[in-house]
Amino acid sequence: MAHRLRLLGSVGKVGVWKKSQRALYFAVRNAAGRSRLPSIVVIDSQSVKTGKMGGERGYNGGNRVKGRKRHIATDSLGLPLAISVTAANVHDLRGAKRVLPQVRKLLLRRSFKKIHADGAYVAQTFKDWAKEKIDAVVRISKNLAQKFKQFVPVSQRWVAERTFSWIYDFRV
């Protein structure tokens, strides 16, 4: 109990939450039998409806949602590495450019090799940016749900969708 009180007492210290998150993240990856640092990052975004109170809002015409957009980067286990919330009208590419540098900071500036994404991130300028700034290759997965007219989990990318589900189920 004394250790818990000491941790809560040091909340005002700079970087304590970041260090705690990093330590917990590495412990979970180790328990899952994975290396400390991921070589693959999965990015995605989700538009959600919001009320009029608090924060910026926008209209995402593609999804017909007025509200905010969550941009997320996870590892291959679906563990969140970075999350950014913007107005819903912010394009996925801009959101990705906000979360990927956060991932590098969390991982102590070490580089991951691949970024898995959906068709919203297909722009060559984004692929060039990721290679230059992050030193990672962007892999775009095809949306098989349109072909088969039903939900089809896409290899590597489904973990981001599951993470969005976790966030939705456990919001306060």
JOWOZI-V457863 format. One line per field, one symbol per residue. burial: 1 if it has 16 or more other C-alpha atoms within 10 Angstrom, else 0. A space follows every 10 residues. Layout:
burial=???
This chain:
burial=0000000000 0000000000 0000110010 0000001101 1111111111 0000001111 0000111111 1111111111 1110111111 1110111111 1111011000 1101111100 1000011001 0001011111 1000000000 0000011011 1011000000 00
